[in-house]
Amino acid sequence: METPEEKLKRAKKRVEEIKGFYIHLSVFIFINLMLLIVQNIRIFYDGQALFQWYSLYTPLFWGIGLAFHGAKVFGWLPFFGKKWEDEQIRKYMEKDRRESEKFK
């Protein structure tokens, strides 16, 4: 059974993970807004096309990383989450049980 100190330690760790995600999200928004502003200033002064594909690289790839960070923090792991682990354990235990029954 878990002691109150262990529960407190686990709760603090969870809060730190959530706080880290929100800091990551804030930095993502701030940096990408600054990049957007700089790009629009360049477009205004240089007379470039209004939209350029390379301007999406940073928010796109960083956004993918941010999405994975959020998925980990908030427990949404569709591929290798706790449910997947439990199913794999059950599968291999059943396989071992069937194999051991063959030799009896």
Secondary structure as GFF3:
##gff-version 3
##sequence-region A 1 104
A	DSSP	alpha_helix	4	46	.	.	.	ID=ss1
A	DSSP	three_ten_helix	53	56	.	.	.	ID=ss2
A	DSSP	alpha_helix	57	73	.	.	.	ID=ss3
A	DSSP	alpha_helix	82	102	.	.	.	ID=ss4
###
